[in-house]
Amino acid sequence: MSNNDEDEETIPKANFLAQLKKLDCSQASIEQVSFWCQFHAKKAPFLAPVWERSLKSTTNTPNRMLAHLYLASDVIQNSRKKNKGEESWTKSWKGMMEGCVKHVWETCKDDAKIRRSVKRMMDVWEERKVLGSKATPKQWITRLGGEKEGEKEEEGNAAEHRRKSSATTTTTKRKEVDGAA
């Protein structure tokens, strides 16, 4: 490998790392970095490990870890739609994605909001076969346990919403009856 080849790999890695440091969960941020990734799809084998190290170094900021997963999801799905480098990124992330998702799931075990987002993303990935037909993203988190807790919390929230909705309907009906009397 010549010095020129090393420079061609080092510059995108440094640029990618700088972009990942600014990454947040906003749609604009995800789309900006996703576009950059799609443009540099040929460098995916060199850039994917940079993404993995960045994700794992953000353990004290759960939203940034989630943003990394959102980025991967956006890059794979949009490059597939646009036919721009989907194979490069999918192949590069495929071997590390399960470990990264598990890392986020375990690191955020006390953050129900992050876990719900990860669970929802894994449902989408599996439904859309984002990482291919053999990948089972939902099982990555169910094998770790705790996924049922997130479901119980969601069921509890739904029950609370139904209870409040029912109470509002009852109050409205009482007012109608009282007003008609």
Backbone as JSON, one array per atom type, in Angstrom:
{
  "sequence": "MSNNDEDEETIPKANFLAQLKKLDCSQASIEQVSFWCQFHAKKAPFLAPVWERSLKSTTNTPNRMLAHLYLASDVIQNSRKKNKGEESWTKSWKGMMEGCVKHVWETCKDDAKIRRSVKRMMDVWEERKVLGSKATPKQWITRLGGEKEGEKEEEGNAAEHRRKSSATTTTTKRKEVDGAA",
  "N": [[0.84, -1.18, 0.0], [0.61, 2.14, -0.9], [1.78, 5.41, 0.21], [-0.03, 7.29, -0.67], [-2.42, 5.79, -0.88], [-2.85, 5.26, 1.83], [-3.3, 7.87, 2.76], [-5.68, 8.41, 1.41], [-7.4, 6.76, 2.8], [-7.13, 7.63, 5.46], [-7.93, 10.35, 5.54], [-10.8, 10.33, 4.91], [-11.57, 8.8, 7.19], [-10.89, 10.47, 9.36], [-12.51, 12.67, 8.75], [-15.01, 11.44, 8.91], [-15.09, 10.64, 11.59], [-15.11, 13.17, 12.8], [-17.6, 14.06, 11.91], [-19.25, 12.18, 13.17], [-18.86, 12.85, 15.83], [-20.35, 15.14, 16.05], [-22.86, 14.23, 15.62], [-26.34, 13.88, 16.24], [-29.68, 12.99, 17.37], [-31.41, 14.32, 15.7], [-33.33, 14.73, 12.72], [-32.16, 16.21, 10.65], [-29.41, 16.12, 11.26], [-28.9, 13.33, 11.13], [-29.57, 12.84, 8.43], [-27.68, 14.45, 7.12], [-25.16, 13.29, 7.76], [-25.66, 10.74, 6.83], [-25.94, 11.14, 4.07], [-23.3, 11.86, 3.5], [-22.05, 9.42, 4.12], [-23.17, 7.76, 2.16], [-22.11, 8.93, -0.1], [-19.45, 8.29, 0.26], [-19.38, 5.52, 0.0], [-17.72, 3.53, -1.09], [-15.64, 3.47, 0.65], [-16.61, 2.21, 2.85], [-15.76, -0.3, 4.11], [-13.51, 0.58, 5.51], [-14.51, 2.63, 7.02], [-16.63, 1.71, 8.59], [-15.6, 0.39, 10.97], [-14.73, 2.69, 12.32], [-17.12, 3.97, 12.88], [-18.19, 2.03, 14.64], [-16.34, 2.12, 16.8], [-16.75, 4.75, 17.59], [-19.47, 4.69, 18.37], [-19.29, 2.94, 20.57], [-17.72, 4.43, 22.25], [-19.32, 6.37, 23.23], [-20.72, 5.85, 25.55], [-21.6, 7.25, 27.8], [-23.5, 8.94, 26.89], [-26.45, 8.25, 26.03], [-28.3, 9.09, 24.0], [-26.63, 9.76, 21.87], [-25.56, 7.29, 21.22], [-27.88, 6.04, 20.31], [-28.34, 7.7, 18.12], [-26.26, 6.89, 16.45], [-27.16, 4.34, 15.73], [-29.51, 5.06, 14.4], [-28.34, 6.41, 12.28], [-26.97, 4.33, 10.9], [-29.18, 2.81, 10.13], [-30.52, 4.63, 8.44], [-28.59, 5.07, 6.44], [-28.3, 2.51, 5.27], [-30.96, 1.91, 4.45], [-31.68, 4.14, 2.82], [-29.63, 4.18, 0.91], [-30.16, 1.85, -0.33], [-32.62, 2.4, -1.55], [-31.83, 4.42, -3.3], [-29.95, 3.13, -4.68], [-27.22, 3.4, -4.06], [-24.42, 2.37, -2.99], [-25.35, 0.56, -1.07], [-24.75, -2.15, -0.71], [-22.03, -2.09, 0.06], [-22.04, -0.77, 2.58], [-23.9, -2.35, 4.0], [-22.65, -4.89, 3.99], [-20.33, -4.17, 5.4], [-21.25, -3.36, 7.9], [-22.75, -5.49, 8.76], [-21.5, -7.69, 10.15], [-20.8, -6.52, 12.58], [-23.03, -5.33, 13.65], [-24.94, -6.67, 15.32], [-23.54, -6.97, 17.75], [-23.16, -4.26, 18.37], [-25.79, -3.29, 18.65], [-26.59, -4.84, 20.84], [-24.79, -3.83, 22.69], [-25.69, -1.17, 22.99], [-28.25, -1.72, 23.98], [-27.7, -3.03, 26.44], [-26.13, -1.09, 27.75], [-27.95, 0.93, 28.06], [-29.81, 0.03, 29.9], [-31.28, 1.14, 31.97], [-32.73, 3.1, 30.79], [-35.64, 3.58, 29.62], [-36.83, 4.91, 27.47], [-34.85, 5.05, 25.44], [-34.49, 2.32, 25.07], [-37.04, 1.56, 24.12], [-36.99, 2.88, 21.67], [-34.86, 1.54, 20.4], [-35.91, -1.06, 20.34], [-38.15, -0.64, 18.69], [-36.81, 0.09, 16.35], [-35.44, -2.3, 15.79], [-37.62, -3.95, 15.26], [-38.53, -2.78, 12.86], [-36.24, -3.14, 11.26], [-36.17, -5.91, 11.08], [-38.66, -6.48, 9.9], [-38.39, -5.13, 7.43], [-36.2, -6.37, 6.49], [-33.63, -5.27, 6.64], [-30.93, -5.9, 7.09], [-30.68, -8.11, 5.54], [-32.22, -11.29, 4.71], [-31.66, -13.31, 6.53], [-30.92, -12.2, 8.94], [-31.85, -11.54, 12.3], [-32.86, -9.21, 13.96], [-34.69, -8.56, 16.07], [-34.43, -10.69, 17.81], [-31.91, -10.3, 18.83], [-32.1, -8.56, 20.96], [-34.09, -9.75, 22.54], [-32.92, -12.07, 23.42], [-31.24, -11.13, 25.33], [-32.82, -10.55, 27.43], [-35.02, -8.5, 29.42], [-36.31, -7.17, 27.4], [-38.95, -7.79, 27.53], [-39.69, -6.3, 29.72], [-39.75, -3.71, 28.69], [-41.91, -4.02, 26.97], [-43.93, -4.47, 28.86], [-43.97, -2.0, 30.1], [-44.78, -0.41, 27.95], [-47.32, -1.53, 27.55], [-48.48, -0.83, 29.96], [-48.44, 1.97, 29.73], [-50.21, 2.24, 27.57], [-52.55, 1.2, 28.71], [-52.94, 3.11, 30.71], [-53.4, 5.35, 29.12], [-55.8, 4.53, 27.89], [-57.43, 4.44, 30.16], [-57.44, 7.15, 30.98], [-58.6, 8.26, 28.72], [-61.11, 7.08, 28.77], [-62.07, 8.14, 31.16], [-62.23, 10.84, 30.45], [-64.18, 10.72, 28.47], [-66.36, 9.83, 30.01], [-66.66, 12.02, 31.76], [-67.33, 14.01, 29.9], [-69.79, 13.01, 28.96], [-71.26, 13.18, 31.34], [-71.37, 15.95, 31.66], [-72.87, 16.62, 29.43], [-75.32, 15.38, 30.08], [-75.93, 16.71, 32.5], [-76.12, 19.3, 31.54], [-78.29, 19.08, 29.87], [-80.34, 18.7, 31.58]],
  "CA": [[0.0, 0.0, 0.0], [1.43, 3.34, -1.0], [1.4, 6.49, 1.11], [-1.22, 7.92, -1.22], [-3.56, 4.96, -0.47], [-3.06, 5.49, 3.26], [-3.91, 9.19, 2.89], [-7.05, 8.3, 0.94], [-8.18, 6.11, 3.85], [-7.04, 8.4, 6.68], [-8.71, 11.58, 5.44], [-12.22, 10.06, 5.18], [-11.75, 8.35, 8.57], [-10.87, 11.65, 10.22], [-13.72, 13.44, 8.47], [-16.15, 10.68, 9.42], [-15.06, 10.75, 13.04], [-15.55, 14.54, 13.12], [-19.05, 14.1, 11.68], [-19.89, 11.37, 14.2], [-18.8, 13.59, 17.11], [-21.42, 16.15, 16.03], [-24.11, 13.54, 15.34], [-27.38, 13.79, 17.25], [-30.87, 12.26, 16.89], [-32.27, 15.13, 14.84], [-33.42, 14.24, 11.34], [-31.19, 16.94, 9.84], [-28.09, 15.59, 11.56], [-28.84, 11.97, 10.58], [-29.56, 12.91, 6.97], [-26.42, 15.04, 6.64], [-24.09, 12.29, 7.85], [-26.05, 9.64, 5.95], [-25.58, 11.54, 2.7], [-21.84, 11.77, 3.44], [-21.73, 7.99, 4.08], [-23.54, 7.23, 0.85], [-21.14, 9.46, -1.05], [-18.19, 7.58, 0.5], [-19.73, 4.11, 0.15], [-16.59, 2.66, -1.44], [-14.75, 3.43, 1.82], [-17.35, 1.6, 3.96], [-15.0, -1.27, 4.9], [-12.57, 1.3, 6.39], [-15.25, 3.58, 7.85], [-17.52, 1.02, 9.53], [-14.97, 0.25, 12.3], [-14.69, 4.02, 12.94], [-18.48, 4.12, 13.4], [-18.33, 1.13, 15.78], [-15.56, 2.67, 17.93], [-17.43, 5.98, 18.02], [-20.66, 4.28, 19.11], [-18.92, 2.34, 21.86], [-17.06, 5.43, 23.1], [-20.32, 7.35, 23.68], [-21.56, 5.15, 26.53], [-22.18, 8.16, 28.78], [-24.53, 9.74, 26.22], [-27.33, 7.28, 25.36], [-28.89, 9.62, 22.77], [-25.64, 9.69, 20.78], [-25.5, 5.88, 20.79], [-29.08, 5.84, 19.5], [-28.12, 8.42, 16.86], [-25.4, 6.03, 15.62], [-28.01, 3.29, 15.15], [-30.36, 5.73, 13.41], [-27.51, 6.69, 11.11], [-26.78, 3.08, 10.16], [-30.47, 2.47, 9.53], [-30.77, 5.57, 7.36], [-27.63, 4.83, 5.35], [-28.62, 1.25, 4.59], [-32.26, 1.97, 3.78], [-31.7, 5.13, 1.74], [-28.73, 3.8, -0.18], [-30.86, 0.77, -1.05], [-33.61, 3.08, -2.39], [-31.14, 5.21, -4.33], [-28.96, 2.26, -5.32], [-25.91, 4.03, -3.89], [-23.5, 1.83, -1.99], [-26.02, -0.22, -0.04], [-24.01, -3.38, -0.48], [-20.79, -1.81, 0.8], [-22.35, -0.48, 3.98], [-24.55, -3.52, 4.61], [-21.6, -5.89, 4.24], [-19.38, -3.67, 6.38], [-21.9, -3.28, 9.21], [-23.45, -6.73, 9.08], [-20.79, -8.49, 11.15], [-20.65, -5.84, 13.87], [-24.26, -4.68, 14.08], [-25.55, -7.35, 16.46], [-22.79, -6.58, 18.96], [-23.4, -2.84, 18.65], [-27.16, -3.17, 19.17], [-26.57, -5.41, 22.19], [-24.05, -2.88, 23.53], [-26.6, -0.06, 23.3], [-29.33, -2.27, 24.81], [-27.18, -3.26, 27.79], [-25.67, 0.17, 28.32], [-29.13, 1.77, 28.33], [-30.79, -0.81, 30.57], [-32.12, 1.96, 32.85], [-33.32, 4.17, 30.0], [-36.76, 2.95, 28.91], [-37.09, 5.62, 26.21], [-33.86, 4.58, 24.46], [-34.79, 0.92, 24.79], [-38.23, 1.51, 23.25], [-36.55, 3.29, 20.33], [-34.06, 0.45, 19.85], [-36.83, -2.15, 20.05], [-38.93, -0.25, 17.52], [-35.9, 0.03, 15.21], [-35.19, -3.71, 15.48], [-38.84, -4.44, 14.61], [-38.5, -2.27, 11.49], [-35.15, -3.8, 10.54], [-36.54, -7.29, 10.78], [-39.77, -6.44, 8.95], [-37.9, -4.69, 6.12], [-35.02, -7.17, 6.16], [-32.6, -4.26, 6.42], [-29.62, -6.54, 7.04], [-30.82, -9.36, 4.8], [-33.31, -12.16, 5.15], [-31.23, -14.21, 7.6], [-30.7, -11.45, 10.18], [-33.01, -11.53, 13.19], [-32.57, -8.15, 14.92], [-35.54, -8.6, 17.27], [-33.89, -11.71, 18.72], [-30.69, -9.81, 19.47], [-32.42, -7.96, 22.26], [-34.89, -10.65, 23.37], [-32.0, -13.03, 24.04], [-30.59, -10.48, 26.47], [-33.8, -10.32, 28.49], [-35.33, -7.09, 29.62], [-37.17, -6.68, 26.32], [-40.31, -7.95, 28.04], [-39.95, -5.16, 30.61], [-40.12, -2.59, 27.82], [-43.27, -4.27, 26.51], [-44.84, -4.25, 29.99], [-44.08, -0.56, 30.28], [-45.61, 0.1, 26.85], [-48.69, -1.95, 27.82], [-48.92, 0.02, 31.08], [-48.71, 3.31, 29.17], [-51.41, 2.13, 26.76], [-53.66, 1.05, 29.64], [-53.13, 4.42, 31.34], [-54.01, 6.2, 28.1], [-57.2, 4.11, 27.75], [-58.13, 4.84, 31.38], [-57.65, 8.6, 30.92], [-59.53, 8.5, 27.63], [-62.41, 6.66, 29.26], [-62.48, 9.13, 32.17], [-62.59, 12.05, 29.72], [-65.46, 10.44, 27.81], [-67.37, 9.8, 31.07], [-66.85, 13.41, 32.2], [-68.04, 14.71, 28.82], [-71.17, 12.53, 28.97], [-71.91, 13.76, 32.52], [-71.63, 17.36, 31.39], [-73.98, 16.68, 28.48], [-76.53, 15.02, 30.81], [-76.2, 17.82, 33.42], [-76.51, 20.48, 30.75], [-79.6, 18.83, 29.26], [-81.35, 18.63, 32.63]],
  "C": [[0.89, 1.24, 0.0], [0.95, 4.39, 0.0], [0.13, 7.18, 0.64], [-2.48, 7.14, -0.84], [-3.88, 5.17, 1.0], [-3.74, 6.84, 3.48], [-5.38, 9.15, 2.48], [-7.95, 7.64, 1.97], [-8.23, 6.98, 5.11], [-7.92, 9.64, 6.65], [-10.2, 11.31, 5.64], [-12.49, 9.59, 6.61], [-11.81, 9.53, 9.52], [-12.11, 12.5, 10.02], [-14.95, 12.75, 9.04], [-16.22, 10.78, 10.94], [-15.53, 12.13, 13.49], [-17.06, 14.66, 12.95], [-19.78, 13.33, 12.78], [-19.89, 12.07, 15.56], [-19.9, 14.64, 17.2], [-22.8, 15.53, 15.86], [-25.07, 13.59, 16.53], [-28.6, 13.13, 16.62], [-31.78, 13.08, 15.99], [-32.22, 14.58, 13.41], [-32.37, 14.91, 10.46], [-29.78, 16.38, 10.03], [-27.91, 14.2, 10.95], [-28.73, 12.03, 9.06], [-28.24, 13.46, 6.42], [-25.3, 13.99, 6.65], [-24.4, 11.09, 6.96], [-25.67, 9.94, 4.5], [-24.06, 11.41, 2.51], [-21.42, 10.3, 3.32], [-22.04, 7.39, 2.72], [-22.55, 7.69, -0.22], [-19.82, 8.69, -0.95], [-18.39, 6.07, 0.66], [-18.56, 3.17, -0.15], [-15.62, 2.52, -0.27], [-15.4, 2.74, 3.02], [-16.53, 0.57, 4.76], [-14.0, -0.61, 5.87], [-13.3, 2.18, 7.39], [-16.15, 2.9, 8.89], [-16.86, 0.8, 10.9], [-14.85, 1.59, 13.04], [-16.04, 4.29, 13.59], [-18.66, 3.28, 14.67], [-17.58, 1.67, 17.01], [-16.23, 3.93, 18.48], [-18.67, 5.64, 18.83], [-20.29, 3.8, 20.5], [-18.21, 3.33, 22.79], [-18.06, 6.47, 23.64], [-21.23, 6.77, 24.75], [-22.18, 6.08, 27.57], [-23.24, 9.09, 28.17], [-25.42, 8.81, 25.39], [-27.94, 7.81, 24.05], [-27.91, 9.58, 21.6], [-25.47, 8.26, 20.29], [-26.7, 5.58, 19.89], [-28.93, 6.52, 18.14], [-27.24, 7.6, 15.91], [-26.24, 4.92, 14.96], [-28.95, 3.89, 14.1], [-29.58, 6.01, 12.13], [-27.34, 5.43, 10.26], [-28.07, 2.69, 9.44], [-30.75, 3.35, 8.31], [-29.85, 5.3, 6.17], [-28.04, 3.59, 4.56], [-29.93, 1.38, 3.81], [-32.28, 2.97, 2.63], [-30.76, 4.79, 0.6], [-29.34, 2.66, -0.98], [-31.87, 1.4, -2.01], [-32.95, 3.76, -3.58], [-30.11, 4.4, -5.1], [-27.55, 2.84, -5.23], [-25.15, 3.39, -2.72], [-24.12, 0.99, -0.9], [-25.24, -1.48, 0.3], [-22.75, -3.15, 0.36], [-21.07, -1.61, 2.27], [-22.98, -1.69, 4.67], [-23.51, -4.58, 4.94], [-20.67, -5.45, 5.37], [-19.98, -3.65, 7.79], [-22.46, -4.61, 9.68], [-22.78, -7.52, 10.21], [-20.69, -7.84, 12.52], [-21.97, -5.34, 14.45], [-24.9, -5.35, 15.29], [-24.86, -6.95, 17.76], [-23.04, -5.13, 19.35], [-24.8, -2.62, 19.22], [-27.22, -3.7, 20.6], [-25.86, -4.46, 23.16], [-24.97, -1.72, 23.95], [-27.7, -0.55, 24.25], [-28.87, -2.45, 26.26], [-26.77, -1.96, 28.49], [-26.85, 1.03, 28.76], [-30.2, 1.0, 29.09], [-31.72, -0.03, 31.51], [-32.81, 3.1, 32.12], [-34.42, 3.59, 29.1], [-37.02, 3.62, 27.56], [-36.13, 5.15, 25.12], [-34.17, 3.14, 24.08], [-36.02, 0.77, 23.89], [-37.84, 1.87, 21.81], [-35.74, 2.19, 19.66], [-34.97, -0.71, 19.47], [-37.64, -1.86, 18.79], [-38.07, -0.35, 16.24], [-35.63, -1.42, 14.81], [-36.41, -4.34, 14.82], [-38.86, -4.04, 13.14], [-37.43, -2.99, 10.68], [-35.54, -5.22, 10.15], [-37.66, -7.33, 9.73], [-39.3, -6.1, 7.54], [-36.68, -5.46, 5.64], [-33.83, -6.27, 5.8], [-31.21, -4.88, 6.29], [-29.66, -7.89, 6.34], [-31.86, -10.26, 5.43], [-32.94, -13.07, 6.32], [-31.03, -13.51, 8.94], [-32.0, -11.41, 10.98], [-32.8, -10.48, 14.3], [-33.42, -8.17, 16.18], [-35.0, -9.58, 18.29], [-32.63, -11.24, 19.43], [-30.99, -9.27, 20.85], [-33.26, -8.88, 23.14], [-34.02, -11.68, 24.05], [-31.33, -12.45, 25.28], [-31.53, -10.32, 27.65], [-34.07, -8.84, 28.61], [-36.23, -6.53, 28.55], [-38.62, -6.78, 26.75], [-40.68, -6.79, 28.97], [-40.4, -3.95, 29.8], [-41.54, -2.76, 27.31], [-44.27, -4.02, 27.61], [-45.05, -2.77, 30.21], [-44.96, 0.05, 29.2], [-47.07, -0.28, 27.08], [-49.28, -1.11, 28.95], [-49.27, 1.42, 30.6], [-50.0, 3.3, 28.35], [-52.65, 2.0, 27.65], [-53.97, 2.38, 30.32], [-53.81, 5.38, 30.37], [-55.49, 5.85, 27.92], [-58.02, 4.55, 28.95], [-58.45, 6.33, 31.34], [-58.67, 8.95, 29.84], [-60.95, 8.18, 28.06], [-62.94, 7.66, 30.27], [-62.92, 10.43, 31.49], [-63.95, 11.88, 29.06], [-66.59, 10.45, 28.84], [-67.68, 11.2, 31.54], [-67.64, 14.19, 31.16], [-69.49, 14.3, 28.81], [-71.93, 13.1, 30.16], [-72.28, 15.21, 32.27], [-72.81, 17.51, 30.44], [-75.3, 16.4, 29.18], [-76.93, 16.17, 31.76], [-76.69, 19.04, 32.68], [-77.88, 20.32, 30.16], [-80.7, 18.88, 30.31], [-81.91, 19.97, 33.03]]
}
